[in-house]
Amino acid sequence: MKREEVSRLLDRSRKFRDASDFHFSRGDYDLVVFNIEQSLTAFLKG
């Protein structure tokens, strides 16, 4: 896997994590779980 692709996946992971923080503050727990799952998937692929 190319370095650029890894960087892109890790950046995407951080964005999903940030989105989960936002949804947590609003009480949207189903969206928190979705975004955490997506964040972990992108992180593990990276």
N, C-alpha and C positions, 0 to 999 in steps of 0.2 A: 504494500500500500504506500502511495506517495505521501510525502510529508505534508503537502498542501491538503490532501484529502483528510489526513489525520487532524490537522488544524481545523478544518471545516467542521468535522464531526464533534470535536471538543468544544468549538464555539457554539454549535447547535445545542449541545448538551447544557452549556451554561445558560443559554436563552430559555430552554425548557425549564431549568431549575428556577430562574428568575420569574418565569410565568407562574410556576407553582407557588412561589412566595406571595405573589400578587393575589392569586385566587384564594390562598389560605387566609389572607387578611380580610377577604370579602365573605369567607365562610362557604365558598364553593368547593367542598371537599372532594366531590367526584372529579372535578377538573384538576385538583391538586394531585390526586392519584394518577390520573392520565398523564399529566405533565412530568411527574417523577418517573413513571415508567418509560416515557419517551427519552427523558434525560439519561437514565441509566442505560438504555439500549444504545443511544448514540455514544455514550462514554465507553461502553464495553467494546463497541465496534472500532473505536479510535485507539 
